[in-house]
């Protein structure tokens, strides 16, 4: 239970004891056996109120002492958008096929910023709260999950900038906009898997904090944020489709701009399959590390 000083996520069994008053009361003994994944997921679901507390704490800490507060959620993507627009549209005269480049760029940049922020925060979740982990027991998986959920606030605020762009360029969304939560959900699943995997590795190898920014930088240019996926040569398409953010970024454009869906069913299936594999691998690695997390940290 929350508040009990215990470092292992094992379940307890009740054994009767005989106190001084002669009544039999249960005594809970924490053993060293590993509980199953499903029971630990069920335990995490049962503590979902703690998950929302962690999400609120993360949001509060992030903006509490910032001069601009939550306005940073608008300033950062707007500034990035301005730089990319100037470099690729003004300097290199890179035009999108059917829409202004700034409008073409922003939907994909929004979902990418969410993914990158979620993975980075989830990867550092265990290290950041190492003192808390050594004092009380709660399902450890709630820490990376909370750090995947909290950046949704930034995503929602960034949508205000997107709405402003659509108004300025007189683009009216269609019913395809209803697909946006689905593609965002795929991005959340990919971020959860990668975040749990990186959190597990970061608890064991401190090199991860140096490798992760480089990896995300390379992943950004390997995803169709600045360019459409159709520009990738055909011989690389099969390997390229293994990147789950290809489906997410192009899907976000499809939903917001109301254009034709640019990806083949094979590419989408490959992206969904790689997302599922990433989620399973990340979960398995985290569950394994969770057993000895306090010793590692």
Secondary structure, DSSP 8 states (H G I E B T S, - for coil): -TTS---S---EEEEEEE-TTS-EEEEEEE------HHHHHHHHHHTHHHHHHHHHHHHHHHHHT-SSGGGHHHHHHHHHHHHHIIIIIIIS----SSS-HHHHHHHHHHHHHHHHHHHHHHHTHHHHTHHHHTT----THHHHHHHHHTTHHHHHHHHHHHHHHHHHTT----GGGGGHHHHHHHHHHHHHHHHHHHHHHHHH-TTHHHHHHHHHHHHHHTSTTSS-GGGS-GGGHHHHTTSHHHHHHHHHHHHHH-----S-HHHHHHHHHHHHHHHHHHHHHHHHHHTTHHHH-
